[in-house]
Amino acid sequence: MGESMSDCEWPVIGIDLGTCYSCVAVWRDNRVEIITNDQGNRTTPSWVAFNDKERLIGEAALNQAGSNPCNTIFDAKRLIGRRFNDESVQEDMKSWPFKVVSGTKPGTKHKPMVSVLYKGEHYTFTPEEISSMVLMKMKDIAEAFYGSKIKNAVVTVPAYFSDSQRQATKDAGTIAGLNVVRIINEPTAAAMAYGLDTKLITSGSARAKTVLIFDFGGGTFDVSLVAIEKGEFIVKAITGDAHLGGGDFNNRMLSYFAKEFKRKNGFDISKNPRAIARLRTASERAKRVLSSAAQTDIEVDCLFEGTDFRSTITRARFEKLNMELFLKSLDIVKNCLRDANMEKWEVDDVVLVGGSTRIPMIQKLLTEFFDGKDLCTSINPDEAVAFGAAIHAANISGVGKSIKDIVLVDVTPFSLGTSVVSGDMSVVIPRNTPIPAKMFDNYTTVYDNQTSVAFCVYAGERPIAVDNNFLGKFTLLGIPPVPHGIPELKVSFEIDVDGILTVSATEKSTGNSNQITIKNHKGGLSKADMDRMLLEAEFFKAEDKKRRKVVNAKNALEIYANRLKHAMDRGKVTNIGNFRKMENAVDLTLEWLEECSDDVGDAFEFEKKLEDLQRSCGYIKL
């Protein structure tokens, strides 16, 4: 199925790189273990922030978003592998407080770039770089758990991610210092988690099950039909929307509350990033509460111009605001069943994955559609994808003895082909073809003495090629100058296990050939760009380490001085020789700490102060 132990260094971690939250897991002691972060949480916000002092990732970035909205980045997954002028990017930019600009340099031209202010200087980052920072955080969490370096990872992506988005995700892993040994689809990973949870993997049960994975996360939505039998996972069909998720529900609530604030107070806050960021946080909190309550209040003090905002929203109002999106998700379920040529009664279990599946109306619509079938909620919707990624990681590294016989057969979510002279889309690999796959078709010239043919590669289901997603272009040269229709041009499309596409063309009589691997268009990075970003990643890592060293040195000094002061106040060091001198040294140190700036650039100054205080006090141990 994949690499052996000799090929794939253990441990291999599984990472769910989510739009809103990320999760990391590993196979240990014959089971999956979700790894908690430094705050003790099992999921970590996919947020990155920059300020005058440091870079923050995860909870630290999320917690300061209200006061630093323009330099706090979230939803990077909605940018990765896309172009700046994509309709979805332009739509999202309207609700983001941070600035997104179009790249202008050769390696980043037309890519969406995040612009931030860090330590007084302007920086721009690609979505890959922001995602790499989140991946690096997940890598650090795993390394803290193991106490050793982690190199290899299985990373999940939405099933409906395009080839360029998959390649961009792999690039992000490389920038983070990870060897991404496999990219797998999120609903497929969730199906593996379900298989282990229900013992379909390990029990040897002969009965096959057809499972519909309903994966509704913070930024993406996927539906996958998977047949599971004796450890074999065969994906029958996948469909979805790489731009639909809980964040869209937040945006609709945000818009609703902003209009209410304007109606009540006359202020338009749409252009005020700080007010929008605080209202967004309140909106998301209200959304979560409404999954278990009929209504909730939101309160934001001094939202704008000293004016407080108070409002109440009911679950019915929330459902009305988002019903269009709820029904859209149900249409995608119907499309998936149709693509698999299956009826809804043939589905054994409907498995809910992703935080948005907690919304009662979504569950109600699904239950009604499947004629009252109980929905499967036995696996944690926030952790299922990372759980499955860890299973796959153990499988390909050869360490999961109880799951060594797992076989995974995934499919491609889009039809892949090339344009012909009429402008039509000539499909070479139809959608929902099992991968890895290799298929070919034959073409010829359309003009006499034509010595070259350009092949434009597209992904999509529209009959006209240019209406689909353009992936790349290459030209086959050296065709013999003969009448049209005589040259035989064999075009081959090959998709690897990560869903990465390679297209090649060969002229039969001469053997001349050319090919393109669809990874440098709309999201792929050149070697020069990758090298530059790796250097920048090392720079920020070194800056973070330097900052932590300063903070730790300052904390060590402050803790020692305060403990000494406490001991002196309680009369525990009265027998020391020069008490007055020692008391003065402690007081001066505490005063200096009060006045010193956090911007002290070197830990040495704090370390020297600590050494001086310890010397003045006779190196008292506390």
DRENKOL-22129 format. One line per field, with one value per residue (C-alpha): x, y, z. Coordinates in steps of 0.05 Angstrom, whole numbers. Layout:
xx = [X	...];
yy = [Y	...];
zz = [Z	...];
! end
This chain:
xx = [0	57	127	156	189	257	230	190	223	181	143	97	45	-24	-43	-112	-94	-162	-189	-206	-173	-118	-105	-47	-48	-3	-9	22	13	-33	-82	-89	-71	-93	-36	-54	-20	17	-50	-77	-125	-134	-145	-105	-132	-104	-88	-22	-10	47	60	116	150	137	100	43	10	-51	-87	-39	-57	-132	-133	-104	-144	-191	-135	-92	-141	-102	-42	-79	-87	-140	-175	-108	-136	-186	-128	-80	-71	-117	-106	-117	-172	-211	-283	-281	-218	-249	-312	-275	-232	-294	-301	-227	-195	-125	-100	-93	-54	-34	36	79	146	157	148	86	54	-22	-20	-59	-8	-22	7	25	66	118	166	152	167	119	120	81	69	40	-17	33	78	20	-2	69	70	9	40	104	63	32	101	126	67	84	158	143	100	155	215	250	249	191	204	147	73	8	-31	-104	-139	-212	-234	-254	-186	-157	-89	-58	-86	-59	10	9	-8	53	95	71	93	162	170	150	207	162	167	94	94	22	-36	-104	-175	-208	-272	-230	-189	-255	-279	-217	-231	-302	-276	-231	-284	-335	-281	-294	-218	-197	-256	-249	-324	-346	-404	-390	-416	-429	-417	-433	-383	-414	-354	-376	-318	-302	-284	-296	-351	-342	-387	-357	-388	-341	-350	-314	-301	-247	-201	-211	-235	-261	-285	-345	-356	-337	-364	-366	-351	-281	-311	-369	-364	-378	-341	-396	-448	-405	-402	-478	-488	-434	-469	-536	-508	-470	-535	-571	-517	-522	-598	-597	-537	-525	-454	-427	-372	-359	-294	-269	-226	-223	-299	-310	-260	-294	-363	-339	-314	-382	-419	-380	-391	-466	-466	-436	-485	-545	-527	-552	-597	-659	-631	-570	-549	-487	-453	-395	-373	-350	-357	-349	-341	-354	-421	-438	-475	-527	-570	-608	-610	-655	-639	-696	-665	-597	-629	-665	-600	-565	-619	-595	-527	-558	-599	-539	-503	-562	-560	-487	-507	-557	-504	-456	-509	-524	-450	-444	-509	-536	-602	-605	-632	-568	-527	-514	-488	-484	-422	-418	-350	-330	-354	-411	-447	-466	-517	-586	-618	-564	-576	-651	-647	-600	-644	-706	-670	-649	-720	-707	-641	-601	-538	-471	-441	-396	-331	-309	-324	-265	-214	-239	-197	-131	-150	-156	-92	-55	-84	-60	8	16	-6	44	101	88	81	6	5	-70	-83	-29	-79	-115	-124	-145	-173	-190	-218	-206	-261	-256	-255	-188	-174	-150	-182	-190	-193	-269	-259	-293	-266	-237	-239	-182	-195	-269	-287	-291	-238	-199	-128	-71	-92	-61	-103	-88	-122	-99	-98	-70	-55	-108	-65	-19	55	40	103	79	16	-1	-39	-81	-100	-166	-205	-280	-347	-365	-369	-330	-258	-246	-306	-267	-207	-144	-87	-29	-2	56	76	99	152	186	124	141	115	63	-11	-58	-89	-28	15	-5	-1	-10	-29	-24	-54	-25	-48	-6	-29	-28	-73	-17	-25	28	8	54	49	89	92	93	139	195	186	190	155	142	105	80	70	13	46	75	9	-39	-4	59	126	191	254	280	216	217	290	274	214	253	305	250	219	286	291	223	238	303	266	214	269	305	240	225	296	286	218	245	305	260	212	270	294	224	208	273	266	193	207	265	222	167	217	245	177	159	224	254	322	332	396	432	491	476	400	392	438	402	333	357	383	316	276	320	313	237	235	279	233	173	206	242	212	192	232	299	332	377	367	437	414	363	413	465	415	398	471	482	422	443	514	487	444	496	465	407	369	293];
yy = [0	48	56	3	17	21	74	115	137	127	162	188	235	251	324	353	422	455	522	542	490	438	373	324	250	190	114	90	27	-2	56	127	183	254	299	358	425	467	494	423	428	374	423	486	548	555	628	667	737	788	847	894	841	771	722	683	618	582	603	662	690	680	711	778	782	836	885	868	850	874	831	768	717	663	623	615	549	589	622	565	543	598	660	731	745	682	700	664	702	769	751	730	792	834	803	795	849	833	856	810	835	805	779	814	777	720	664	694	731	733	694	722	749	768	835	848	894	857	894	958	929	908	834	795	720	668	625	567	604	620	547	524	564	526	460	479	490	421	392	426	398	327	337	361	297	251	290	281	309	292	289	253	267	248	312	315	360	370	319	375	409	420	394	462	466	396	415	480	441	396	458	485	420	426	498	473	423	363	307	299	225	225	273	241	266	288	247	185	196	203	137	103	131	105	37	31	57	6	-49	-58	-56	-105	-153	-189	-181	-206	-158	-97	-29	31	95	167	215	283	328	399	439	512	528	468	416	346	286	218	149	94	19	-15	-90	-129	-69	-47	25	37	107	104	178	245	314	378	451	475	542	526	520	546	610	628	621	668	718	719	730	783	820	814	843	899	921	919	962	1012	1014	1025	1072	1101	1076	1036	991	953	992	987	923	923	929	875	828	835	826	765	732	746	718	653	645	655	604	552	567	560	488	472	532	562	633	671	742	776	834	875	933	996	964	1030	1103	1083	1052	985	932	885	838	772	720	659	592	604	670	636	581	632	669	606	560	571	543	485	465	472	420	373	382	361	297	282	294	246	191	203	200	132	106	92	102	132	68	33	75	37	95	171	194	266	299	372	423	449	382	401	450	420	441	406	342	350	359	299	254	273	262	192	176	179	142	153	193	165	212	163	193	262	308	354	297	245	270	272	205	174	208	175	107	117	141	78	35	63	63	-9	0	-13	-89	-93	-48	-73	-102	-36	-21	49	63	137	173	237	289	323	302	316	330	377	426	409	455	463	489	428	392	324	283	234	215	219	243	190	147	106	133	124	122	127	137	162	186	196	262	289	354	399	435	411	413	429	417	433	424	461	422	460	418	430	400	403	380	435	416	478	472	545	542	492	501	514	473	484	484	452	445	384	402	364	336	316	366	321	330	340	279	235	246	202	240	198	240	207	232	202	216	192	171	244	265	302	301	291	300	277	275	233	234	161	163	204	188	263	277	331	333	377	361	404	435	501	533	568	551	510	541	541	515	586	608	546	558	631	611	558	611	658	602	590	665	668	605	636	700	661	623	688	719	658	661	734	720	659	699	756	707	673	739	762	695	695	768	759	694	727	788	741	703	767	795	731	734	671	703	750	714	733	780	846	843	917	911	849	882	942	897	861	926	957	894	894	969	957	901	947	999	957	948	880	901	886	851	803	753	769	832	793	737	787	820	752	736	803	794	724	748	806	757	703	655	637	576	583];
zz = [0	14	42	88	154	120	71	120	185	247	276	221	249	221	214	200	173	184	161	233	277	266	301	305	322	323	327	393	435	381	382	359	407	396	420	464	454	505	531	542	483	431	374	358	323	252	267	259	285	281	326	346	388	361	318	351	328	354	418	428	360	369	438	414	349	376	391	330	274	214	231	252	197	193	138	100	74	34	-2	-13	-85	-112	-154	-128	-178	-162	-146	-79	-58	-76	-38	25	24	39	108	128	171	145	77	17	-44	-110	-116	-168	-167	-218	-167	-135	-193	-187	-121	-62	-12	60	80	153	197	239	285	247	178	123	103	52	59	11	37	37	85	133	129	141	206	230	208	244	307	299	288	352	391	367	382	453	461	436	462	395	324	278	203	168	165	130	117	99	49	29	-22	-69	-67	-136	-157	-146	-76	-60	-86	-47	16	4	-7	60	93	62	86	156	155	144	94	72	55	35	21	34	30	95	87	70	134	172	141	168	237	232	209	270	317	293	289	215	205	258	268	202	191	124	119	76	95	52	92	73	105	115	129	144	174	185	113	68	57	29	19	6	-5	19	17	75	77	112	120	48	38	-32	-46	-93	-104	-75	-84	-45	-42	-24	-5	42	117	186	170	121	177	219	163	154	229	228	172	208	273	237	203	270	302	246	251	326	332	263	258	199	227	162	150	222	228	304	312	259	292	360	330	291	355	388	327	327	402	391	335	381	437	389	376	447	464	432	437	463	478	452	488	462	505	469	400	364	385	458	441	470	430	460	420	423	368	366	334	286	263	255	213	169	156	134	106	35	54	94	33	-12	30	21	-55	-53	-16	-71	-124	-90	-88	-162	-181	-145	-177	-108	-73	-4	27	6	55	120	161	156	193	217	214	226	277	233	238	310	282	297	231	191	230	222	146	139	183	143	77	98	121	196	197	261	246	269	321	357	332	353	295	311	315	266	207	246	276	207	183	241	221	150	175	217	159	109	160	178	253	261	263	275	214	167	118	105	31	10	-59	-68	-128	-166	-153	-221	-293	-325	-397	-451	-499	-573	-633	-626	-556	-525	-464	-484	-420	-409	-336	-315	-246	-191	-224	-172	-160	-171	-244	-313	-376	-446	-510	-582	-618	-683	-720	-751	-802	-857	-839	-767	-726	-656	-615	-550	-498	-447	-386	-350	-291	-287	-314	-363	-437	-459	-436	-417	-369	-327	-281	-322	-293	-341	-411	-449	-522	-560	-612	-668	-702	-775	-826	-860	-879	-822	-789	-801	-738	-679	-614	-551	-490	-422	-356	-293	-221	-163	-93	-70	-127	-163	-239	-292	-366	-423	-498	-548	-624	-646	-708	-676	-603	-587	-522	-470	-404	-348	-275	-252	-192	-215	-236	-190	-125	-138	-119	-158	-126	-118	-82	-39	-19	-2	40	76	95	118	159	193	206	240	278	303	320	360	396	413	439	482	511	530	561	600	625	648	682	718	745	766	799	839	861	882	920	956	973	999	1042	1070	1087	1124	1164	1134	1118	1177	1198	1135	1146	1110	1109	1090	1030	1006	1015	975	919	914	914	860	817	823	806	745	722	728	686	634	566	538	477	510	452	488	545	569	606	647	659	683	730	759	770	804	850	868	884	927	966	975	925	971	947	950];
! end
